[in-house]
Amino acid sequence: MPTFTGVNFSAATAVQPVADGRYAATVHDGWDIGGNANGGYLMAIAVRAMTETVGRPPLTVTGHYLRPAPAGPCDVEVATIRSGRRLATASATLSMGGKATLTLLATFGEQMPGGPSRQMESPVELPTFDESVAEPDGSQDPKPELMNRIDVRMHPDDDGFRGGRPSGRTEMRGWFALANDEPIDAIALMLAADAFPPPVFNSGLPVGWVPTVELTVHVRGVPAPGPLRCAFRSRFIHDGLLDEEGEMWDSTGVLVAQSRQLALVPRSAQ
């Protein structure tokens, strides 16, 4: 498990109210890939502001990414669309330098344990956390700074792309944890949904930046302590766009989040 002395996830996504429905925040350095903030991390900042406004945890969040986000100050404006007895819906815009960077629509509400349930699929099968493949130490190719703040352990069958041996299956499976054993809450699930290498890296197409156009995260439960068991897959890659579907299970085998995103095919592959 990596350790670092910088700002942890909860502090790196903190927001400060400055007016009714408006918050100030910072896109912190180090939560990026190639100088631009990770999309899940950016979503988490906005969702924290929305949660503060609505007073309930997130259930489903959809974000549309309008431009890259370098490190620096940002502000989030939240508008409550409807607040009912069980659910509340809000919209938000995260802006940097006066320009809208991410716009969101989300529904919030408490989970209802004990409701009707039927599980048709089991958690993805993985080697143990310690037996899975950790991010290389970066001695030859420096790893993204984000990987010092999270611990993504890959299934050995899905890690070949790093050495130029993609599996041919557009799939990435593995474990997700925050550095310093920081607990994973509902807001951290936004980061987990976008933290793995894109499954397209195992397709045989050239590896490159994969800009997210739209990301949706469904929160299905509050994770138990421990790393998340994750699987991400792409089914359709064409006309310069690709899809990615994800599922995240906690350490007790409970499904805690699902995700789906539309992204651009890696820039170097177009």
C-alpha positions in Angstrom: 0.0 0.0 0.0 1.6 3.3 -1.0 2.2 6.0 1.5 2.8 9.7 0.9 2.9 12.9 2.8 0.8 15.1 0.5 -2.9 15.9 0.7 -5.1 12.9 1.1 -8.3 12.3 -0.9 -10.8 13.8 1.6 -8.7 17.0 1.9 -7.9 17.1 -1.9 -11.7 17.2 -2.6 -12.7 19.5 0.2 -15.0 22.4 -0.5 -15.7 25.7 1.3 -19.1 27.5 1.1 -18.8 31.1 -0.1 -22.4 31.8 -0.9 -25.7 30.1 -1.1 -25.1 27.1 -3.4 -21.6 28.2 -4.3 -18.3 26.6 -3.1 -14.6 27.3 -3.5 -12.2 24.4 -3.9 -8.8 23.5 -5.3 -7.9 21.0 -8.0 -4.8 19.7 -6.3 -1.5 18.9 -8.0 -0.7 15.2 -8.2 -4.3 14.0 -8.8 -3.7 14.1 -12.5 -2.6 12.1 -15.6 -0.2 14.1 -17.7 -1.0 17.4 -16.0 -4.8 17.2 -16.3 -6.9 16.2 -13.3 -8.3 12.6 -13.3 -12.0 12.8 -14.3 -13.2 10.8 -11.3 -11.3 13.0 -9.0 -12.7 16.1 -10.6 -16.2 14.6 -10.3 -15.6 13.9 -6.6 -15.0 17.6 -5.9 -18.2 18.6 -7.5 -20.2 15.8 -5.8 -18.9 16.8 -2.4 -20.2 20.3 -3.0 -23.6 18.9 -4.1 -23.8 16.6 -1.1 -23.1 19.6 1.2 -26.0 21.4 -0.5 -28.5 18.6 -0.6 -27.6 17.0 2.7 -27.9 13.4 1.4 -25.3 11.0 -0.1 -25.1 10.4 -3.9 -27.1 7.6 -5.7 -26.4 8.4 -9.3 -24.2 11.1 -10.9 -23.7 12.0 -14.5 -20.9 14.4 -15.5 -20.1 15.9 -18.9 -16.5 17.0 -19.3 -16.1 20.3 -21.2 -12.3 21.0 -21.1 -9.2 19.7 -19.4 -8.6 20.7 -15.7 -5.0 21.6 -14.7 -4.2 22.1 -11.0 -5.5 25.4 -9.5 -8.5 27.0 -7.8 -12.0 26.2 -8.9 -15.6 26.9 -7.9 -18.7 24.8 -7.9 -22.2 26.2 -8.3 -25.0 23.9 -7.2 -28.7 24.2 -7.8 -31.3 22.0 -6.2 -33.9 20.9 -8.8 -36.2 19.0 -6.5 -36.0 17.7 -3.0 -38.6 15.0 -2.0 -39.1 12.7 0.9 -36.7 10.0 -0.3 -34.8 11.5 -3.2 -33.3 14.9 -4.2 -32.0 16.0 -7.5 -29.4 18.7 -8.2 -27.3 20.1 -10.9 -23.8 21.6 -10.6 -21.1 23.3 -12.7 -17.4 23.2 -11.8 -15.5 26.1 -13.3 -11.9 27.1 -13.5 -10.8 30.6 -14.5 -14.4 31.6 -15.1 -14.9 28.8 -17.7 -17.2 25.8 -17.2 -15.1 22.7 -17.0 -17.5 20.0 -15.8 -21.3 20.0 -15.6 -23.3 17.4 -13.6 -26.8 16.1 -12.9 -27.2 13.9 -9.9 -29.8 12.3 -7.6 -29.2 11.8 -3.9 -30.8 9.7 -1.2 -30.2 7.1 1.5 -29.7 3.5 0.7 -32.5 1.1 1.8 -30.8 -2.1 3.2 -33.2 -5.0 3.4 -35.2 -4.1 0.3 -35.9 -6.6 -2.5 -32.6 -8.0 -3.8 -31.5 -10.5 -6.3 -27.8 -10.9 -7.4 -27.4 -12.4 -10.9 -23.6 -12.1 -11.0 -20.8 -12.8 -8.6 -17.9 -10.5 -7.8 -15.1 -10.6 -10.4 -12.6 -13.3 -9.6 -9.1 -12.0 -8.8 -5.9 -13.2 -7.2 -5.4 -11.8 -3.7 -4.5 -8.1 -3.3 -0.9 -9.0 -2.6 -0.7 -11.5 -5.5 -2.0 -8.9 -8.0 0.3 -6.7 -10.1 1.2 -3.3 -8.5 2.0 -0.2 -10.6 5.7 -0.3 -11.7 8.0 1.8 -9.5 8.7 4.2 -12.4 12.5 3.7 -12.5 12.4 3.7 -16.3 9.1 5.4 -17.2 7.9 7.7 -14.4 4.4 6.7 -13.3 1.6 9.3 -13.1 1.7 11.1 -9.8 -1.9 9.9 -9.3 -0.6 6.4 -8.7 1.2 7.6 -5.6 -2.2 8.5 -4.1 -4.0 5.3 -5.0 -3.1 1.6 -5.1 -4.4 -0.1 -8.2 -3.4 -3.8 -8.4 -4.0 -5.5 -11.8 -5.0 -9.0 -12.6 -1.9 -10.6 -14.1 -3.8 -11.5 -17.3 -4.7 -7.8 -17.9 -1.3 -6.2 -17.2 0.5 -7.2 -20.4 -0.2 -3.9 -22.2 2.5 -2.3 -20.1 5.2 -4.4 -21.8 3.6 -4.2 -25.3 1.7 -7.5 -24.8 -2.0 -6.5 -24.8 -4.3 -9.4 -24.0 -6.6 -8.7 -26.9 -9.6 -8.5 -24.5 -10.8 -5.0 -23.8 -10.9 -5.7 -20.1 -9.1 -4.4 -16.9 -9.6 -6.2 -13.6 -8.0 -5.6 -10.3 -8.1 -4.0 -6.9 -8.5 -0.3 -5.9 -7.4 1.3 -2.6 -6.5 4.8 -1.4 -3.0 5.4 -0.1 -2.3 5.5 3.6 -5.3 3.1 4.2 -7.7 6.0 3.8 -11.3 4.7 3.9 -13.3 4.6 0.7 -16.6 6.4 1.0 -19.4 7.1 -1.5 -17.6 10.1 -2.9 -14.3 8.2 -3.3 -16.3 5.8 -5.6 -16.3 8.6 -8.2 -12.5 8.3 -8.3 -12.5 4.5 -8.3 -14.8 4.5 -11.3 -12.1 6.3 -13.4 -8.8 5.2 -11.8 -7.9 2.1 -13.8 -6.0 2.0 -17.1 -8.6 2.2 -19.9 -9.6 -1.3 -21.2 -8.9 -0.1 -24.7 -5.2 -0.4 -23.8 -5.6 -4.2 -24.1 -7.2 -3.9 -27.6 -4.0 -3.6 -29.5 -4.6 0.0 -30.5 -1.8 2.4 -29.6 -1.8 3.6 -26.0 -2.5 7.2 -25.5 -4.6 9.8 -23.6 -8.3 8.7 -23.4 -10.4 11.9 -22.7 -13.7 11.2 -21.0 -16.7 12.8 -22.7 -19.4 11.6 -20.2 -19.2 9.5 -17.0 -22.0 8.1 -15.0 -21.6 6.5 -11.6 -24.3 4.6 -9.7 -23.6 4.2 -6.0 -25.2 0.9 -4.9 -23.9 0.8 -1.3 -21.4 2.1 1.2 -18.1 0.1 1.0 -17.0 -2.0 3.9 -13.4 -1.4 5.0 -10.7 -2.7 2.6 -9.8 -2.5 -1.1 -12.4 -2.7 -3.9 -12.6 -5.6 -6.3 -13.1 -4.0 -9.8 -13.7 -4.8 -13.4 -13.9 -2.5 -16.4 -14.8 -3.5 -20.0 -15.3 -1.9 -23.4 -17.5 -3.5 -25.9 -17.7 -1.0 -28.8 -14.8 1.0 -30.3 -15.6 2.8 -33.5 -15.9 6.2 -35.2 -13.4 7.7 -32.7 -15.4 6.9 -29.6 -15.5 4.0 -27.1 -17.6 2.9 -24.2 -16.5 1.6 -20.8 -18.6 -0.2 -18.3 -17.4 -0.8 -14.7 -18.4 -2.6 -11.5 -16.9 -2.2 -8.1 -17.4 -4.7 -5.2 -16.3 -4.2 -1.6 -14.2 -6.5 0.6 -17.3 -8.5 1.7 -18.4 -9.2 -1.9 -21.2 -6.5 -2.0 -21.7 -4.5 -5.2 -21.1 -0.9 -4.2 -20.9 0.9 -7.5 -21.4 0.7 -11.3 -20.1 3.0 -13.9 -20.4 3.8 -17.6 -18.6 6.3 -19.7 -18.2 7.5 -23.3 -14.6 8.5 -24.2 -12.5 9.4 -27.2 -10.3 6.8 -28.7 -6.7 7.3 -27.6 -5.3 10.4 -29.3 -2.3 8.5 -30.7 -4.6 5.9 -32.2 -6.7 8.3 -34.3 
